[in-house]
Amino acid sequence: MTIQEIGRPRKRKEDAKLLTGRTQWTDNLARPGLLHVMFLRSPMAHARITRVDVSGARDLPGVVAAFSGQDLAAEQGSLPCAWPVTEDIVIPDHPPMAVSEVRYVGEAVACVIATDRYRAADALEAIDIEYEQLPAVLDMNEALAPDSPKVHESGNQAYSVKINSGDIEAAFRDAPVVVDRTYIQQRLIPSAMEPRAVLADTDGESFTLWSSTQIPHVLRVMLAVVTGIPEHRLRVIAPDVGGGFGSKLQVTAEEVLCLLLTRRLGRPVKWTESRSEGNLTVHHGRDQIQHVRLAADADGRIRGLRVSLLADMGAYLMLLTPGVPTLGGPMFNAIYKMDAYEFACTGVFTTKMPTDAYRGAGRPEATFGIERTIDELAAELGMDPVELRKRNWIRHEEFPYTTVSGLTYDSGNYEAATERAMSLFGYDKLRAEQVDRRDRGDPVQLGIGVSTYTEMCGLAPSRWLGEANFGAGGWEHASVRMLPTGKVEVITGSSPHGQGHVTSWSQIAADALGVPFDDITVLHGDTAVAHKGMDTYGSRSLVIGGMAVLKACDKVKEKARKLAAHALECSPDDLEFEAGAFKVRGTDSQKTIQELAFAAFTAHDLPEGMEPRLDSDVTFDPENYSFPHGTHLCAMEVDTETGMVKIRSYVAVDDIGKVINPLIVEGQLHGGIAQGIAQALYEEAVYDADGNLLTTTMADYLLPSAADLPSFVLDRTESPATSNPLGVKGVGEAGTIASTPAVVNAIVDALRPLGVRDVQMPCSPERVWRALQAARQGTREGAGR
């Protein structure tokens, strides 16, 4: 009897080597004759480079070479932007190493290559460089003013995009209630456990690049384009990667430069960032100003929604920079029905590190904007925020449902998820306690935060990405190889960095082929092994990459069916497949798929015209996104005398369709919720008036530890997706998307009777205290924006 693997809480195959150090991170790798490169980085946010002299560094012991941007100008090209969201978008040249002008603190201006990284770092001090300082551009509103200093000669606006659906003017005309709010999505710095690292090598003809990257296949294509190295002579390997969260979904300056340097020197070159270097130069996340206006009837029914965003691009457009804020465009309407919707977004250049994808990529920002505004509408109407949501959400019997923004949600049950969350949370009891505390004038007030979310994930289909001017497809590739001894190799183009692909793909293949879980291995992350792929981001791994594995298994079975029919002397139609064996109906005759693998290998007796192999591969392109959803509830205690906040309880009920491995799902949700809470309470990238990043170390950039977080209560409902055979949806970003508004709504809910309508993130004790003081003084800040 074969054990059903899908749905089983298997411990991850990957973890033993990861947890015991028997693994290969990029920085662990060594090559004969290895050199180390370190980069001199601009101390100014905006300046002309008037002089660079690297000769002093070249003369130091252990130094092999040193280069300025000018030395590499003819070959370094421009870092790519693969998502030009409008026809008239401005995409400035983005040299990996600055040649004549720097536009953010941390931009590389020169490099030293030495026999060890410490000599290279010391030699940077011998480089003589002079700058002519230019004005920094930091504030988005000021950047769009006609008299603002320019980041680029073309100006400070990268693009402007608008979408409309329905009669928005009619929706707002004579609306009984209009809620008008402005929210700040602060700038965040992704902080993966493993810092970025790159190693490049060459045999004189071909090149290999090892990188801590999420996208080895995309990186290979882009590096070939930028450097001119023919793609077939370039191999990219992502070894074990210690987290990414979008920060390694990038074509970085360091990857390009390491490749160019090894081409020049004919020797392997490695770079590993320090944590403070990473805070300066890994692309940042979020950084939006959201103006949200919502029109409603007196009974709370939503009539229309207007959203206007300013999105900080930073100094350049990196791989996906302009598309990230627009990804939220179809999601501000969330789970709600309405008559009309308008979304406008302007991308703005500033002299800061560029922004790009960070866990959720546009969807957390959209969910925050709408869920905060729904709570504000509930307060305006004096309604319970859950009841208001129920009045406006799509009911389960209405699926599939085409939203006002044009997406078709295939399945869902917001009622079931919310009811289960409220039960686990003890919603009514907590509301009663809240009233009691308010009546008693307790200095520690209780707030209850609600977040009901949905997201579009599984970045695809390719035709839709084409309509959005995305520079690649959304398909994924997988191969399944039946080895002669009956063991199985699954080769996936989806490259993991902590998601548990090896375990989940083994479970899918075990059930599909009827072979033992431990008889399956999964290969990934090497363009010479997994030759095709679109890699890992946007919660697309399972719903696209996992489905490619399933369909490749199906093709293996079809080949095996033909061979089994030949061996058993029957028609293929007379065979049924069960528990890994083809059986002739009504008889005891059977052949296991593992026996058939050996028969294909020997090729002694094959059907006419059959190749001696069962191996198969599939490139899968889905028909639709997947739409997980859920309800997150947060109870927050807020000390009105000190501003201290404490999460008392947190409940999350998510609907991600069919679950492959519950342990992995819980791990993804725990990590995602932690990151969303971190935005709400702790994290913020801060620049001073001259454009210097002040949060360059872990002492300055606050990340929560396990001690700072509560024990999460998790549960699930299940509305299977209709867009794939297993009914699965994505889970990698769900926790991050849902949790931030739940936490901030809880804080505001606790303080609303005291006149506070908003607290800007991160909601530190100081900011909470200041909001309380402002409210007590009757200022506009205390009343909200």
N, C-alpha and C positions, 0 to 999 in steps of 0.2 A: 504494500500500500504506500503510495506516494504522499508525503506530508505537504499540505497546502502552504506555500511560502508567502504568497501575497496576503498581507494583513498580519503576518507574524512579527512580533517584536524582537527581531534578530539583533544581537550585538554586532557592531560594525567589524567587518573583516579588516578594515584599514587600521583600526586603533592600536593593535598590539605594537606595530613598528613605530607608529607616530608617538605613542606614549613612552616607549622605552628608548627612543633615540636611535633606533636602527633604521634610519631613513636618509633620504638625500634631499636636503634643501639646497637651493642654488649656492648659498654661501659655503656649504660643506665641500663643494666640488673643487678639484684641483686638476691642473693639466701640466704636462712638462713645459718648463720655461715660462710659467705663469707670471704675468705682470699685473700690477694693480693701478687703477686710475682713480684720482680724486679731482673734484671740480672746484675751482674758485667761483664763488657765487656773488652776485651783485649785492652790495650793502644798501643800495638806493632803489626806491620804487620806480623812479623815472629819471633817466639821464642819458646823455650822449657819451659814448666811449671815445675819448680823444686820443688815448695812447695806451698801448699794451706792449710790455717788454717781458718776455718769458725767459730771456737768456740767463738771468740769475738763477732760475730754477734748474735749467739744463746743466749747469756746472756743478750741481751738488752731488755728493756720493749716492749711488744707488738709483739716480734718476736716469731713465732711458730716453725720455722725450718729454717735451712740453709744447702745447699748442694754444694759440688764441683762436677766437672765432674767425678772424680773418684768414688764418692758416687753413681752415677747413671750409671756407665759404664756397669754394667752387664745387664741392662734392657733398655737402651735408643736406642740401635740399630744404624742404619745408615739412614740418610735422603735419600729418593729414587731419582734415575735418571731413568725416564721412556722412554728415547729416546736414546738408544745406537746406534748411526748412522752407526757404522762400527763393524765388528766382532772383531777387535783387539783394540777397544777403551779402554782407561784406565779410570776406574771409581774408584777413591780412596774412602775409607771409610769416611763418613761424619757424625761424631757424633753430635747430637744436641747441646751438651755442650762439649767443648774441654776437653780432658783428659790429654794428655801429650804434645801437641804442638798446638800453635795457628798459623793461616795462613792469617789472615786479621784483621785490626783494627775494633773492634766491635764484634768479635766473643765471645759468652758467655763462661765464665770460672767458674762462680759460681752463686748462686741465694740465695735470702732471701725471706721467706714467712712470712708475718706479718698481723696484724689485719687491717692495712690500708696501702696504697701505699707509704705514706710519711715516715712512720716508716721503711718500707722495704727499701726505697731508702736511708734513713740516715744510716741504718745498714750496707749497702754495704761498707761504709768506714771502718768498723771494721774488714773486711776480710783481712787477711794477705796473700799476694801472691807474689811469687818471680819468675822471669823469667831469662832465659839465652838467650839473644838476638841473632837472626840469621839474615843473610842477606835478605833484601827485594828483591823481583823480580817484577819489574814494567813494564819494556819495553818488548814488545812481540818479537821484533827482537833479543834483547840481551838474552831473555829467551831461545831461540832456539840454542844459541851458545853452543858448547861442554863444555866450561869451566864455564857456568852459574851456580850459586847456584841453588839448586833444591827446588821446592815447595813441591814435593813429591819424595819419593825414586825412583819411576819409571821414573822420569824425568819431563820435562815441556811440552811435547807434549801430548795432550789428544787424538787426532786422526788426520788423514789426509784423505780426500776424493776427488775424481776427477770424473767428468763426461765429456764425449766427444760425439759430434754429428757432422757428416760430416768430411771432410778432412781439418782440421784446418791448416795444414802446407801448403796445396795448396792455401787456402784462403789468407794467408799472403805472399806467395811466389810472388815476383814481384808486390805486391800491389802498385798502384800509390800513395796512401795516407795511412799512418799509424799514428794513434793518440795514444799516450802512456801517461797515466796519473795515478797519485796516489792520492787518496782521503782519508781523515781521517773522520771516523764516530765517533764523540766523545762519551764518556760515559755519559749517562743520568740517572737521578734519578726520577723514577715515583713519582708523588706527588698527590695522591688521596685526595679528600676533607676530607674523614674520615681516620684517622690513623688506623693501624691494631689493632685489639683487639681480645682476646680469653678468654672464660670462660668455664671451665670444671667442671662437677659435677657427682656424683655417688650416687646410692641408696644402694651400697654395692655389687650389682650383675651386674647391667648395667651402662653404662656411656653415658652422653650427653655432646657434645661439641658444643658451640656456637662460631662462628668465622666470622669475616669480610672477607669472602672468596668468590671467584668466582666459586669455584668448590666443593660444599658440597658432591656430590656423589663420585667424584674421591678421595677427602680427606678421606672419610670414609673407602674406600678400602685400601688406602695407610697407614692410621693410624692403621688399623687392622694388616697389614703386619709388620709394624715397631714395634708396641708395644706388639703384641701377644694377644691383646684383641679380642675375637671372634667378627666377623663382625656383627652377629645378636644381640650382646649385646652392640652395639655402634650406637648411633644416632648423626648425625651431622646436625646442623641448621645454615643456613645463614640468619639472620634476615635482615632488611633493610641495604643495603651495600652502603656506600657513595663513589662510584667510585672504579675503579680497574686498568684499562688500562694495564692489564697483571700482575701488581705487586701483585695481590691477586690470581693469577693462580699459586699456589705454595703449597707445603707441608713444613711448616716452622718449625724451631727449637722450636719456642714458642708454637706452637700447640701440638707438641709431648710432650714437657716438662710439659705443664699445665696438660695434660692428665695423665702423669706419677705421677705428684705431687699429684693430687687429688686421684689417686689410692693409693699412700703411706699414705696420711694423712686422707683419708676418708671424706674430706670436700671440698666444692667448692673453686676453685682457679681461679683468674682473672688476666690477664695482659693486659695493654693498653700502646702502645708505645708513647713516646714523638716524636715531629717532628724531633728533632736532632737525636734521637735514630733510627727513621725510615730512615733518610738519610744514616745512617751508615749501616743498616742491612736489609732494603728491597732490594730485588735483583735489580741490575742495568740493564740498557738497552744499546743496540747498542755496541760501542767500537770495531770497526773494522779498519783495514788498507786495503784499496781496491786498487789493481793494475789492471787497465783496459787498454787493448790494442784493438783497433778496426781498421780493414783493410777495405778500400773502394776503389772503382774505382774513376776515375777523375771526373765523373759526380755525385758522391755522393752515388752511390748504395753501400750498406753495403755488404761486402764479408764474413767477419768473425769477431768473438768476442772472446777474451780471458780474463778471469777474474780469478784473484788469490787473495784470502782473507787470512788475519791473523785475527782470531777472539779471543778476550780475554774472556776466560771462567771464569776468577777470580780464587779463590782458590779451588773451588769444582764444580762438576757437579750437579746442582739442577734438578728440575723435568724435564724441557725441554731444559736445557742449550745447549747441543751440537747440538740439532736439529734446533735451531733458525736461525743461519747463513745459514744452508743448505736449509731452506725454501725459501731463496732468489735465490737459484741455478737455478730453472726453470724459473725465472722471469727477469733475467738480459737482456734477449733478448726482453722482453716487447712486444710492438705492432709491432715489426719490422721483416721483412723477411730477411733471410741471409742464406748463404750456409753452414756455419760451426760454431760450438760453443764449447768452452771448459771452464769448471768451476772447480776450485780447491779451497779447503778450508782446512786450518789447524787450529785446536783448540789449544789454548795455555793457560797453567796454569800460573797465576801470584798471588802475595800475595795481592789481592784486593777482595772486595765483589764480589761474583759470579754474573754473568749476567744471564739473562733469558728473557722471553717474555716481550716485551713492545710494546704498540699499533702499530700494523703492523707486528711485529715479522719477520724480514728478508726481507719483501717486501718493506718497505721504504728505506732500505739500497740499495737494488737492483735497485729500481727506481732512486734513487739519482745517483748511479754509471753510469747508462746508459744515463739518461737525461742530466747530466753534460757533458758526453762524446759526445753525439750528438751535443750539442752546440759547443763543441770544434772542432768537425769535420766541422760544418757549418762555423766557423771562419777560419779554414784552407783553405776551399774552396771558401771563400768569398760569401757564400750563405745565404739567409734568413733562420733562423732556422726552421720556420714553413714549408717553401718549402722543406727543406731537409727531414723533417719528412714525409711529404706527399709522397715524392719520394720512401720511404722505408716501409711505414706502410701497414698492411693488409687491403685490400679494403673491403667494406661492402658486396659486392657480392661474396667474397671468403669464407665467413663463411658457415659451420663450417670449421675451419682451424687448422691443426696440426702444431705446431711451431717446430723450430729447436731443442728445448729442450724436445719435445715429448708430451706436453700438447695439448689437443684439445679445442680451444676456440669455444664455441657453437654459440655465437651471438655478434654483436657489430656494431657500425657505427662511426668510428673515424672521418670521414669526417664531419658528421652532428654536432657532439659535438664541433669540432674545429671551424667550420664555425660560429656556434652560439656564441661561446666564443669570437671570434675575432670581431664579430659585436657588442656585448655588451661592449667589452673592448675599441673599437675605435682604433683597431690595427694600421691601416694605418696612422691615424692622429697622434698617439703617435710616430710612427717611423719618421714622418716628423718633429715633435717637437724635437725629439732626434738629428736629423741631424742639425737643426737650433741651438740647444744649443752647439753642438760640433763646428760648424762653428764660433760661437760667442765667444768660449772659456769660456763659463759660468762656474764658479767654482762649481756650483751645476749641476752635470750631471744626465741625465735620462737613466735608464736601463730598458730593457723589458725582463722579464723572462718567458720562456715557459716550461711547463711540460705536456707531454701527457703520460698518464699512463694506465696500466691495472694491475689487481691483481687477484690472485687466492684466493678465500675465501670460507668459509664453510668447515672447516677442516674435510675432509672425501673424498671418501668412505672408509669404513673400510678395504677393501681388499688392497687399495693403501697404507693406513697407515701401514698395515702389511708388505708390500714390503719395506717400508721405516724404518722398525724396530721400529715403534712407539708402545709404550706399552699399547695401548688401541684402542678401535674402534672409529668410527666417527658417529655412529648412534645417534638418540635422541628419547625419549619416551614421549608420551602424553596420558592422559586419559580424557574422557569427560563423566561427570555424569549428567543425566537428573533427577532433583529432582522432587518429587511428584507434587509440585505446578507449575511445568513448568519452574522453574529457572534452570540455568546451572552452574555447576562447571567444570572449565578446570584445569587440573593438569598437569603441565609441568616440565620436567626434566631440562629445560634450566633456569638457575638461574640468575635473572637480578641484575644489580648494576648500574642502571641509563638509561638503553636502552628503557624503556617503554613497556616491555613485557605485562604487565597487560592490557594496552590499545590496543595494536596491536593484541594480541591474542583474546581479546573480539571482535574486529572488524572482524577478520577472522571467528570466531565462529558464530557471529551474521549473517553474510551473508550466511554461509554454512547451518545453521539451521533455518534461518528465524525468529529468536527470537530477541527481543529488546536488544540493546547494554547494557542497564542498568540492564538487567536480567542475566548478566553473571559476574561471579567472577573468578579470576585466582589464583590458589594456587601454591606455589613454595618454593624452598629453604630449605626444611625439608625432610630428608631422610625417616622419618616415615610417611610423607604425600605423597610426590612424591617419590615413592620407587625406581624408576629407572631413570637414567639420565647420560648424559655426560657433562652437564653444559655449561658455556658461555665463549667463547674466539674465536678468529679467524673469526669474523664476520659470525658465524655459526648459530646464534639464529633463524633468520627468515627462512633462506633457508633450515634448517634442523628441528629445533624445531617448527617453525611455520607450516611447512609441516606435521609434525607429528600431530599437532592439527587439521589441515584440514582433514587429512585422518581418524583420530578418529571420527570427525564429520560425515564423509561419512559412516562410519560403524554404527553410531547411526541411521542415516537415513535409512539404509538398514534394520535394525531391526524394525524401526518404520513403514517402508513400509509394512512389513509382517503383523504387527498388524493392520495397517489401512485397508489393504485388507480384513482381517478377519472381522473387525468391519463394513465395508461398503459392505461386501458380494460381492466382486469382485476379479478379478485376480490382483496380484501385477503389472502385465504388463499394466493394464488399468489405473494405477495411474500416475499422473504427480505431481511433487513437485514444488510449487511456493509460495513465500512469507510466508514460514513457515507452509504450509498446503499441505496435500495430497488430490488431487481432482480427482474424477472419470471423465475421459474425456467425454465431451458432456453432463454433468449433473451438478447440483448444489451441489451434495453430496460431503462433505469434512470432514476431521478431521485434526485439527492443531497438530503439533508435541508436543505442550505443553499439549493438551488434551490427547494425546496418552501416555505421560509420567505419567499422573495420572492413566490412564487405566492399564498401566504396574504395577504401584504401588499397586492398589487394587487387580489385578490378578483375577478378577471375571470372565473374559471371554477372555482367551488367546488362540491363535492357538495351536494345538496339538504340544507338545514338546518344546514350547517356554518358556524360563526363564522369570520371572516377572521383567525384567529390560531392559532398552535401553542402559545402560552404555557400553562404548567400550573403548578400548585402542589400541595404535599402537606404534610399534618401527620402526622408519623410517631410512633407510640408503640410501643416494642418490647415483646416478650413476656417478656423476661428480662433480667437483668443480663448483662454479659460478665465472664469470669473469666480474665484473663491470669495467668500464673505464671512462675516461673523459679527459678534457683539462683544465688546470689551467694557468692563465696568471697574471703576477704581474708587475706593474709599480713601479719602485723604484727610489727615488731621493737620490743621494749620494753627499755629500759635500766633494769635493776633497781637501779642506784645513784642515778640522777637522776630516774627516772620519765618520761623522754622517750619518746614513742612515734612510730613512723614506719611508714607504710604502704609495704610493700615491693612488693606486687603486688595487683591487684584484678581479678577475672574475673567477668563477669556474662553469663549465658545466659538470655535471656528468651523466653517464648512468648506473643506478642501476636496470634496468628492471622495472617491475611493482612496483608501490609505494603503500604501505598500508596506511601510514599516512604521508602526506607531512610535517606537523609540526615536527614530530619526525625526519624525514630525514634531515630537515634543521638544527635541533639542533645537530644531529650527525656530520654533515658537519662543522658547526661552531666550535664545540669543536675540531674536528680533524684537521681542518686548523690551529686553534690556536696552537695546539701542534706541528704541523710541522713547523710553523713560529718560535715557541719557540726554536726548535733545531737549526734553521738557524741563529737566531739572539741573543739568550739569554742564553740557558741552557748549563752547562758543569759541570760534576763531576771532581774535580781537586784533585790530590794527590801530596804530596811533595816527596822529594827524599827518605824519610824514610818510605813511605807508609801510611802516615797520611792523612785522608780525610780532606781537607780544607773547603769543602762546606757542612757543617753540619747543617746550619741554613738557614732560608729564607733571612737573610741578606747577606749570601754568595752565595747561589744558586739562581740565578735570574730567576723568573717566570714572564711572562708578565701579566699585568692586562688588563681589557677592555680598559683602557685609552691608552695602548700601541699598540692597534690593530685597523685596519681600519674597516669600514663597508664593509662586503663581499657582492658581487653581485653574487647570485646563480641562476642557471637555470638547466634544465634537458632535456636530450633526452631519448628516451625509445626504447631499443632493448630487448624484453622479453627473459629471459633465457628459454632454451628448456629442462632443466634438472629437472624442477618441475612444477606442475600444474598451479601455479599462475604466473609463469614467473618472479619471484623475484630474486634479487641478493643482496649481502651484501653491507652495507654502513658504518659500524662502524669504519673502518680504512681508508676509501678512502681519507678523507681530509688530514690525517697525511702522507699518502703515497705520495700524489701528491704535497703538498705545499712546502716542504723543497727545492727540486731542483728548483722550480719556483722562490723562493726568492733568492737563491744563484746565479742562472743564471742571474737574474736581476742585482744583484750587479756587477758581473763580466762583464756583457754586458755594464754597465755604464762606467767601468774603463778600458775596453780592449784597447781603443785607447791610453791610457796612459801606456800600457805595462803590465798590470796586467792580469794574466790568471787564478788565483785562489786566493781565500781567505778562510782560514781554518775556519770551524765553531767552535763556534758561531761567526758570523761576527760582532763583537763588533766594535765600532768606533776606538778603539786602533788598532785592527787587520787590519781594512781597511786602517787606516792611515799608519801603518807600511808596508803594502803591497805596498802602493803608494810610500813611501820613498824608499823601496827596488827597485821598478821598475825604479824610477828616477835615482837610482845609478847603474842600469843595473845589479843587482845581480840575481842569479838563483832563489831566493825566489820570486822576483817580476815577473820573467818570468813564474813562475808556476813550477810544478814538472814534 
